[in-house]
Amino acid sequence: MEASLTTRDRVGIQDFVLLDAYTSESAFLDNLRKRFYENLIYTYIGTLVVSVNPYKDLNIYSQEQMDTYMGVNFFELPPHIYALADNVFRTMLSEFNNHFILISGESGSGKTEASKKILQFYAVSCRSTRLLNNVRDRLLLSNPVLEAFGNAKTLKNDNSSRFGKYMDIQFDHQGGAVGGHILSYLLEKSRVVHQNRGERNFHIFYQLVEGGEEELLRWLGLERNCQHYSYLVQGCCAKVSSINDKSDWKTVQKALSVIEFSQCDTEHLFGIIASVLHMGNIKFEADVQGYATLSNNQEMQWVSTLLGIPAQVLQHGLTHRKIEAKTEELFSPFSVDHAMYARDALAKAIYGRTFNWLVNKINESLANKDPSRKTVIGLLDIYGFEVFSVNSFEQFCINYCNEKLQQLFIELTLKSEQEEYKMEGIEWEPVPYFNNKIICNLVEEKYRGIISLLDEECLRPGEATDLTFLEKMEEKIGRHPHFVTHKLTDQKTRKTLERGDFRLLHYAGEVTYCVVGFLDKNNDLLYRNGKEVMRQSKNPIIQLCFPATEPDSKKRPETVVTQFKSSLAGLTEMLMSKEPWYVRCIKPNEAKQPGHFDDVLVRHQVKYLGLMEHLRVRRAGFAYRRKYEIFLQRYKPLCPDTWPNWKGTAVEGVRCLIKHLGYKPEEYKMGRTKIFIRHPRTLFATEDAFQVCKHKLATRIQSKYKGYRVKGDFLKQKQAATMIENCWRGLMARKEREKREWAVKAIKKFIKGFMTRNQPTCVDNSEYLAYVRQNYLTRLKENLPKTVLEKDLWPTAPPVLQETSQLLKKLYIRHMVRKYVREISPQRKAQVLSADFFRHTKTTDSSFIGVSVSNLSDSFLILHVTCDDIKRKGDLVLQCDYLFEALTKLMLLIQYKTLVMCSVRFDIQPGREGFVDFKSGQESMVYRAKNGHLMVLSIDGHKTSFIYCMYLH
């Protein structure tokens, strides 16, 4: 909350929800501009953080700043990314659930920096032990490694992430960071072999050449000059003033050692990076037949040495294609163009798979070894919406990803807002918004979407080209309102489109894509013999990247865009299971200049980031909402009945306060836990009254010293400051005393409860007994027997839970037996019962056909059998204390002689039925009753296990 009305006019409002003209895009931009020029780069929309890249150091990320925002209410201090990080962390700890922070924005808007700041905050705020510090350091240093291998200079950003990254930070129940896991999405592999003018390859190549030690470069066959490598100079900007490759190289070296990369791993990793540079310098020329041959064998020798592949094998793999006929294999020589394609495809495959290996290696280092349940906070740093002068396949995939995330953002925002109103008992007012589902369907719909049409064209036989793909789109989706091509549009628009272009009307605006290269990039084919060549490598990393176990199916692999679509679906599903938080990053200008705010550029980003929609959702009737306790704590000085202390409940205090302030019924609503204020002016009036009240209090304190003969204003101020300090210390002392008094009462109550724990439930022991119950049930949950045979390991229950424990034990054992029985096939059951049991009772000529029990609680079980031996013919009657364990424990009981076995002959006249009667008696016995039935007596509570084997004929 800004300090005064005049301050608000100068620096803007720190929460857009409090804008009066909240539907006006101009008012939104004006507020953002005011704050930017005052170096206030963070502004809220509720709990969403809008961040504007200042392009300069503001010194707002110090240790002191972190300490200031730790454990503080979200809206208590000026907006900051630390406030969001702290709020997410405390919510996770209190609710013990999973969260994610979605960081989005254009390339160059500061997404990667925002992700770093959040990670740094958690590294400092989490509890510290030697183990946790190791995890913390690995989490932090995974960033520079992934940036080196996955980031590059583009036209819009000197450190642009050319892959999507999702990181889970895992916390234990005390809030310690105990592990992490990283998922990567769609690395822009094409950058390895080609860069647009003004762009660079991935940072690691330049870091190695510029920063690598002389001995290392000699071992890798590299020269300290980027201009000597074809893959590094296509963008004509190998050196960038804002990037220090030598310094970054040292950072990466240190990071790799902390993440537990061995020296051997590091050597092999950089051997691969160097081999890619050498591969880019391999040149081909045509022989007399027009087939490709090598023109510079030295580069081939270096690739052979670094990858541990025989030079002849490597050379043959780059100049020939393997063709499999029915029963034989043929090798067809490449033309020069095909050889260059095979070389570049192999370079991309090597780098792409090595990047995946790197991510997996980092994940091994971050893995949490404790199997107990953990909560996570996910950080999603995904590529922003991209619009270049020429947009290709990569921009299509990136912008499709942003469409999906925008769809998720709208769904989760509306859902969370709706749930809050419902939970608080406030009527929800529907909010109009643009649903971009129509665009998502245009891209991903089965059979008719752009992805399906692209895959179909890539996989169909015949002469498919990028232009035939364009023609197919025009035929299938030409009438879609969000799709335009040169052929389909009007004369005026046609001037802005080339014949090989198509234009999509994204939620963020129009983007024109050039279809040239779409099919090749989507296929991303590596010739089969290229894989076979790499499998001969002696480099351990390459062996893992190109495993011999990888199937060499003749079926074509999934296309790039289909794989990406599947991974996005998985990401969306994972995010839907977590609680969302958002950081929306904005780039103020294209020139990366501090202090320059480009209205047109910012307006475009505000639109495509959906900030106005989010604001409208948050303002669905109410501009402000706060928990009663927080609202009362801040504004209680405004009412004599609530100042200095309110003795009742917080909701009653708020009612008293707003009644005194004269709030009208249409200006607010009282929810179950929060107050909702409809108009910003109502809140601002309250805030301004609060500021005046504070000033009056300070003046009253000062006025007490006017009667004293104190010389000079300085002494007056000193006396006033001392008085304020004394009052504050007194307040803190009283609060501390109250805490101690509460603690003493709690301890006394606990001790009294312990002393009276065996007495009937009363006021003295009710809370203690509740604690005992909860503690036992928690301990029981963590120590349940794993099998029926471990039932005696059941944790001993306190007296108050003896009966409950026995009941739970019976239920759990029954559950385990049923689960065990369900998992055994009928054939196996028959085998166990007929083989194991009858082997010990010398009835191996018997076969098991069924089981019966009586209708009494007598622990008897009848096994129905057939037997060839006429003397032993009949069923078996068993008695034991636990029927369900009987079958599983039988073998053990017999082995340790804890069973008393006896057999009784019981003859039945031919043509008559045989009956067995069960009764409780003085002793356990079996005999023939007067009515001709077999009588079985059992003793209630008898603990000795008996098995009566009666052969009934």
Sequence and secondary structure as in RCSB ss.txt:
>XXXX:A:sequence
MEASLTTRDRVGIQDFVLLDAYTSESAFLDNLRKRFYENLIYTYIGTLVVSVNPYKDLNIYSQEQMDTYMGVNFF
ELPPHIYALADNVFRTMLSEFNNHFILISGESGSGKTEASKKILQFYAVSCRSTRLLNNVRDRLLLSNPVLEAFG
NAKTLKNDNSSRFGKYMDIQFDHQGGAVGGHILSYLLEKSRVVHQNRGERNFHIFYQLVEGGEEELLRWLGLERN
CQHYSYLVQGCCAKVSSINDKSDWKTVQKALSVIEFSQCDTEHLFGIIASVLHMGNIKFEADVQGYATLSNNQEM
QWVSTLLGIPAQVLQHGLTHRKIEAKTEELFSPFSVDHAMYARDALAKAIYGRTFNWLVNKINESLANKDPSRKT
VIGLLDIYGFEVFSVNSFEQFCINYCNEKLQQLFIELTLKSEQEEYKMEGIEWEPVPYFNNKIICNLVEEKYRGI
ISLLDEECLRPGEATDLTFLEKMEEKIGRHPHFVTHKLTDQKTRKTLERGDFRLLHYAGEVTYCVVGFLDKNNDL
LYRNGKEVMRQSKNPIIQLCFPATEPDSKKRPETVVTQFKSSLAGLTEMLMSKEPWYVRCIKPNEAKQPGHFDDV
LVRHQVKYLGLMEHLRVRRAGFAYRRKYEIFLQRYKPLCPDTWPNWKGTAVEGVRCLIKHLGYKPEEYKMGRTKI
FIRHPRTLFATEDAFQVCKHKLATRIQSKYKGYRVKGDFLKQKQAATMIENCWRGLMARKEREKREWAVKAIKKF
IKGFMTRNQPTCVDNSEYLAYVRQNYLTRLKENLPKTVLEKDLWPTAPPVLQETSQLLKKLYIRHMVRKYVREIS
PQRKAQVLSADFFRHTKTTDSSFIGVSVSNLSDSFLILHVTCDDIKRKGDLVLQCDYLFEALTKLMLLIQYKTLV
MCSVRFDIQPGREGFVDFKSGQESMVYRAKNGHLMVLSIDGHKTSFIYCMYLH
>XXXX:A:secstr
  S HHHHHHH  SBGGG TTTT HHHHHHHHHHHHHTT  EEEETTEEEEE  SS     SHHHHHHHTT  TT
TSS  HHHHHHHHHHHHHHHT  EEEEEEESTTSSHHHHHHHHHHHHHHHS   HHHHHHHHHHHHHHHHHHHHH
EE  SS TTEESSEEEEEEEE TTS EEEEEEEEE   GGGGT   TT  SBHHHHHHHHHS HHHHHHHT  S 
GGG GGGSTTS S  TT  HHHHHHHHHHHHHHTT  HHHHHHHHHHHHHHHHHHT  EEE TTS EEES HHHH
HHHHHHHT  HHHHHHHHHEEEEE SS EEEEE  HHHHHHHHHHHHHHHHHHHHHHHHHHHHHHH     S  E
EEEEEE       SSB HHHHHHHHHHHHHHHHHHHHHHHHHHHHHHHHT          THHHHHHHH TTTSH
HHHHHHHHHSSS   HHHHHHHHHHHHTT TTEEETTTS HHHHTT  TTEEEEEETTEEEEEE TTHHHHHH  
  HHHHHHHTT   HHHHHHS TTS   SS    HHHHHHHHHHHHHHHHHTSEEEEEEEE   TT  TT   HH
HHHHHHHHTTHHHHHHHHTSS SEEEEHHHHHHHHGGGSTTTSS   S HHHHHHHHHHHHT  GGGEEE SSEE
EE  HHHHHHHHHHHHHHHHHHHHHHHHTTTTS   SHHHHHHHHHHHHHHHHHHHHHHHHHHHHHHHHHHHHHH
HHHHHTTTS S TTTHHHHHHHHHHHHHHHHHT  SSGGGGGG     GGGHHHHHHHHHHHHHHHHHHHHHTS 
HHHHHHIIIIIIHHHTT TTEEEEEEEE SSSS EEEEEEEES GGG S EEEE S HHHHHHHHHHHHHTT EE
EEEEEE   TTS   EEEEE SS EEEE TTS EEEEE TT  SEEEEEEEE 
